[in-house]
């Protein structure tokens, strides 16, 4: 199990990153404004402000506030939403499965399309099909996601009426936002798959397998297995980026997930929900990166020694 050693080091780094995330959310929350001013109206008397400040623990020194805040986040206690007057944890748990559903579909779509087209381009290098796939991958990386989402809504939702233009539901509702999220990631995965498989094809063992009469399908299987490390890494990195992209895409498609919740909380000046949403998305990124590192260590034999 020596391949787990890099994963252990990465877990330690992820823990430090999580502590930094807690500190960032705490400081950013204090810079956005006084929570008392966000909760109470401007005409509230000073006595009410002082009482609420003591109730929230804002009258204590900053180090004590930071420790209490970090302890609450670790326990999953984000506080009470000013906007909905409900525990923020309860609201996050309502929205989180919807974001994970959208991200899961888009990640799977990016992997299937990206790896598939990358393999086709690697098997047929410098043909018109390879050039077309490379052009598509560059376009996927270059196109802005929210613009692509708006175009898909206008074309497939409004003009052709094939898919709903927004809202939450089954596969029929998730197609447009998932395609929008997956488009860029699929281009990245396709490029990495093509490059790494072509690199494996240039190695001596591939020529030796051809001399011995192995089929092209078996040769491709060996090449893909040896190229899996970088492909899984870029796929995992794109999976982590889904949390960031979901903020914009959920707003475009009115998808009631974490991303839309953060935007709504910002408009309502609900600092508690903003902090809870940002911390949750950051935690998802940290966990995904840790899983990707573990998979890479498992796939790359050089990390086992």
C-alpha positions as CSV (number, residue, x, y, z in Angstrom):
1,X,0.0,0.0,0.0
2,X,3.0,2.3,-0.5
3,X,1.0,4.1,-3.3
4,X,-1.1,5.6,-0.5
5,X,1.9,7.6,0.8
6,X,1.4,10.5,-1.7
7,X,-2.3,10.4,-0.9
8,X,-1.5,10.8,2.8
9,X,0.7,13.8,2.1
10,X,-1.9,15.3,-0.2
11,X,-4.6,14.7,2.6
12,X,-2.4,16.8,4.9
13,X,-2.2,19.5,2.3
14,X,-5.9,19.3,1.8
15,X,-6.5,19.7,5.5
16,X,-4.3,22.8,5.6
17,X,-6.2,24.1,2.6
18,X,-9.4,23.5,4.4
19,X,-8.2,25.5,7.4
20,X,-7.2,28.3,5.1
21,X,-10.7,28.2,3.5
22,X,-12.3,28.5,6.9
23,X,-10.1,31.5,7.7
24,X,-10.8,33.1,4.3
25,X,-14.6,32.7,4.7
26,X,-14.4,34.2,8.2
27,X,-12.4,37.2,7.2
28,X,-14.3,37.8,4.0
29,X,-17.6,37.6,6.0
30,X,-16.4,40.3,8.3
31,X,-15.2,42.5,5.4
32,X,-18.6,42.3,3.8
33,X,-20.2,44.1,6.7
34,X,-21.4,44.0,10.2
35,X,-23.9,41.0,10.7
36,X,-25.9,43.1,13.1
37,X,-26.5,45.8,10.5
38,X,-27.6,43.0,8.0
39,X,-30.1,41.6,10.5
40,X,-31.6,44.6,12.2
41,X,-33.2,47.6,10.4
42,X,-31.5,51.0,10.5
43,X,-34.0,52.3,13.0
44,X,-33.3,49.6,15.6
45,X,-32.2,51.1,19.0
46,X,-28.7,50.6,20.2
47,X,-29.8,48.4,23.0
48,X,-31.2,45.9,20.5
49,X,-28.0,46.0,18.6
50,X,-25.9,45.4,21.6
51,X,-28.1,42.5,22.7
52,X,-27.9,40.8,19.3
53,X,-24.2,41.4,19.2
54,X,-23.8,39.6,22.5
55,X,-26.1,36.8,21.4
56,X,-24.1,36.2,18.2
57,X,-20.8,36.4,20.1
58,X,-19.6,39.4,18.2
59,X,-18.7,41.3,21.3
60,X,-15.9,38.8,22.0
61,X,-12.3,39.2,20.8
62,X,-11.6,38.3,17.1
63,X,-9.5,35.2,17.9
64,X,-12.3,33.8,20.1
65,X,-14.8,34.5,17.3
66,X,-12.6,32.8,14.8
67,X,-12.2,29.6,17.0
68,X,-15.9,29.5,17.6
69,X,-16.7,30.0,13.9
70,X,-14.2,27.2,12.9
71,X,-15.7,24.9,15.5
72,X,-19.2,25.5,14.1
73,X,-18.1,24.8,10.5
74,X,-16.4,21.6,11.6
75,X,-19.6,20.5,13.3
76,X,-21.7,21.5,10.3
77,X,-23.3,24.3,12.2
78,X,-23.4,27.4,9.9
79,X,-25.8,29.4,11.9
80,X,-29.3,30.7,11.1
81,X,-30.1,32.3,7.8
82,X,-31.1,35.9,8.1
83,X,-33.2,35.7,4.9
84,X,-35.1,32.4,5.5
85,X,-34.9,32.3,9.3
86,X,-33.9,28.7,9.2
87,X,-30.7,26.8,10.0
88,X,-28.3,27.3,7.1
89,X,-27.2,23.7,7.3
90,X,-30.8,22.6,6.6
91,X,-30.9,24.8,3.5
92,X,-27.5,23.7,2.3
93,X,-28.5,20.0,2.6
94,X,-31.7,20.8,0.5
95,X,-29.7,22.4,-2.3
96,X,-26.6,20.2,-2.3
97,X,-28.1,17.0,-3.9
98,X,-29.3,19.2,-6.8
99,X,-25.8,20.6,-7.5
100,X,-24.2,17.1,-7.1
101,X,-26.8,15.7,-9.5
102,X,-26.0,18.4,-12.1
103,X,-22.3,18.1,-11.6
104,X,-22.4,14.3,-11.7
105,X,-24.2,14.2,-15.1
106,X,-21.9,16.9,-16.5
107,X,-18.7,15.1,-15.3
108,X,-19.8,11.8,-16.7
109,X,-20.7,13.4,-20.0
110,X,-17.4,15.2,-20.2
111,X,-15.5,11.9,-19.5
112,X,-17.5,9.8,-22.0
113,X,-17.4,12.4,-24.8
114,X,-13.9,13.6,-24.1
115,X,-12.2,10.2,-23.8
116,X,-14.2,8.8,-26.7
117,X,-13.3,11.6,-29.1
118,X,-9.7,11.8,-27.9
119,X,-9.3,8.1,-28.7
120,X,-10.7,8.5,-32.2
121,X,-8.3,11.4,-32.8
122,X,-5.4,9.4,-31.5
123,X,-6.2,6.3,-33.6
124,X,-6.7,8.5,-36.8
125,X,-4.0,11.2,-36.4
126,X,-3.7,14.0,-39.0
127,X,-6.9,12.9,-40.8
128,X,-9.8,15.2,-41.4
129,X,-11.6,13.6,-38.4
130,X,-8.6,14.3,-36.1
131,X,-8.5,17.9,-37.3
132,X,-12.2,18.3,-36.7
133,X,-12.0,16.9,-33.2
134,X,-9.0,19.2,-32.4
135,X,-11.0,22.2,-33.7
136,X,-14.0,21.2,-31.6
137,X,-11.8,20.8,-28.5
138,X,-10.2,24.2,-28.9
139,X,-13.7,25.7,-29.4
140,X,-14.9,24.0,-26.2
141,X,-12.0,25.4,-24.2
142,X,-12.4,28.9,-25.6
143,X,-16.2,29.4,-25.6
144,X,-17.6,31.2,-22.5
145,X,-19.9,28.9,-20.6
146,X,-22.7,31.3,-19.8
147,X,-22.8,32.4,-23.5
148,X,-23.1,28.8,-24.6
149,X,-25.9,28.3,-22.1
150,X,-27.8,31.2,-23.5
151,X,-27.4,30.0,-27.1
152,X,-28.6,26.5,-26.1
153,X,-31.6,28.0,-24.4
154,X,-32.5,30.1,-27.5
155,X,-31.9,27.3,-30.0
156,X,-32.9,24.1,-28.3
157,X,-35.3,25.5,-25.7
158,X,-37.1,28.5,-27.3
159,X,-36.8,27.9,-31.1
160,X,-37.1,24.1,-31.2
161,X,-38.8,23.5,-27.9
162,X,-36.8,20.3,-27.3
163,X,-35.8,20.9,-23.7
164,X,-37.0,23.1,-20.8
165,X,-35.2,26.4,-20.6
166,X,-34.8,26.3,-16.8
167,X,-35.9,24.7,-13.5
168,X,-35.1,21.4,-11.7
169,X,-36.2,18.0,-12.7
170,X,-35.2,14.7,-14.4
171,X,-33.0,14.1,-17.3
172,X,-35.1,16.3,-19.6
173,X,-34.3,19.3,-17.4
174,X,-30.7,18.5,-16.8
175,X,-29.6,18.1,-20.5
176,X,-29.0,21.8,-21.3
177,X,-27.2,22.8,-18.1
178,X,-25.1,19.6,-18.1
179,X,-24.1,20.0,-21.7
180,X,-23.1,23.6,-21.0
181,X,-21.0,22.6,-18.0
182,X,-19.5,19.6,-19.7
183,X,-18.5,21.3,-23.0
184,X,-15.3,22.9,-21.8
185,X,-14.3,19.9,-19.7
186,X,-14.9,17.5,-22.6
187,X,-12.5,19.6,-24.8
188,X,-9.8,19.4,-22.1
189,X,-10.2,15.7,-21.6
190,X,-10.2,15.0,-25.4
191,X,-7.0,17.0,-25.8
192,X,-5.2,15.2,-23.0
193,X,-6.4,11.8,-24.2
194,X,-5.2,12.3,-27.7
195,X,-1.8,13.6,-26.6
196,X,-1.1,10.9,-24.0
197,X,-2.3,8.0,-26.2
198,X,-0.2,9.2,-29.2
199,X,2.7,9.4,-26.8
200,X,2.2,5.8,-25.8
201,X,1.9,4.8,-29.5
202,X,5.4,6.2,-30.1
203,X,6.9,3.9,-27.5
204,X,8.8,0.6,-28.4
205,X,6.3,-1.7,-26.7
206,X,3.6,-0.8,-29.2
207,X,5.8,-1.6,-32.2
208,X,6.7,-4.9,-30.5
209,X,3.0,-5.8,-30.0
210,X,2.3,-5.1,-33.6
211,X,5.2,-7.3,-34.7
212,X,3.8,-10.1,-32.5
213,X,0.4,-9.8,-34.2
214,X,-1.7,-8.2,-31.5
215,X,-4.9,-6.6,-32.6
216,X,-5.3,-2.8,-32.7
217,X,-8.0,-3.0,-30.1
218,X,-5.7,-4.7,-27.7
219,X,-2.9,-2.3,-28.4
220,X,-5.2,0.6,-27.8
221,X,-6.3,-0.9,-24.5
222,X,-2.7,-1.2,-23.3
223,X,-1.9,2.4,-24.5
224,X,-5.0,3.8,-22.8
225,X,-4.2,1.9,-19.5
226,X,-0.7,3.4,-19.5
227,X,-2.1,6.9,-20.4
228,X,-4.8,6.7,-17.8
229,X,-3.0,8.7,-15.1
230,X,-2.8,12.1,-16.9
231,X,-6.3,11.6,-18.3
232,X,-7.8,10.9,-14.9
233,X,-6.0,13.8,-13.4
234,X,-7.3,16.3,-16.0
235,X,-10.8,14.8,-15.7
236,X,-10.6,15.1,-11.9
237,X,-9.4,18.7,-12.1
238,X,-12.4,19.5,-14.4
239,X,-14.7,17.8,-12.0
240,X,-13.5,20.1,-9.2
241,X,-14.1,23.1,-11.5
242,X,-17.7,22.1,-11.8
243,X,-18.3,23.6,-8.4
244,X,-17.1,27.0,-9.6
245,X,-18.9,26.8,-13.0
246,X,-22.2,25.7,-11.3
247,X,-22.5,29.2,-9.7
248,X,-23.0,30.8,-13.2
249,X,-24.7,28.0,-15.0
250,X,-27.3,27.4,-12.2
251,X,-28.2,31.1,-12.4
252,X,-28.5,30.9,-16.2
253,X,-30.8,27.9,-16.1
254,X,-32.6,28.8,-12.8
255,X,-31.3,25.5,-11.4
256,X,-32.0,25.6,-7.6
257,X,-28.6,24.3,-6.4
258,X,-25.8,25.7,-4.3
259,X,-24.6,28.1,-7.0
260,X,-28.0,29.8,-7.3
261,X,-28.4,29.8,-3.5
262,X,-25.2,31.8,-3.1
263,X,-26.3,34.4,-5.7
264,X,-29.7,34.7,-4.0
265,X,-28.1,35.0,-0.6
266,X,-25.9,37.8,-1.9
267,X,-28.9,39.7,-3.2
268,X,-30.6,39.3,0.2
269,X,-27.4,40.2,2.1
270,X,-27.6,36.9,3.9
271,X,-24.0,36.6,5.1
272,X,-24.6,33.3,6.9
273,X,-25.9,31.5,3.7
274,X,-23.1,33.0,1.6
275,X,-20.4,31.8,4.0
276,X,-22.1,28.3,4.2
277,X,-22.4,28.0,0.4
278,X,-18.8,29.1,-0.3
279,X,-17.4,26.8,2.4
280,X,-19.4,23.8,1.1
281,X,-18.3,24.3,-2.5
282,X,-14.7,24.7,-1.3
283,X,-15.0,21.5,0.7
284,X,-16.2,19.7,-2.4
285,X,-13.2,20.9,-4.4
286,X,-10.8,19.7,-1.7
287,X,-12.4,16.3,-1.5
288,X,-12.5,15.8,-5.2
289,X,-8.8,16.8,-5.5
290,X,-7.9,14.3,-2.7
291,X,-9.8,11.5,-4.6
292,X,-8.1,12.3,-7.8
293,X,-4.7,12.1,-6.2
294,X,-5.5,8.7,-4.7
295,X,-6.6,7.4,-8.1
296,X,-3.5,8.8,-9.8
297,X,-1.3,7.1,-7.2
298,X,-3.1,3.9,-7.9
299,X,-2.8,4.2,-11.7
300,X,0.9,5.4,-11.8
301,X,3.2,2.5,-10.8
302,X,6.1,4.9,-10.3
303,X,4.3,6.4,-7.2
304,X,4.1,3.0,-5.5
305,X,7.9,2.8,-4.8
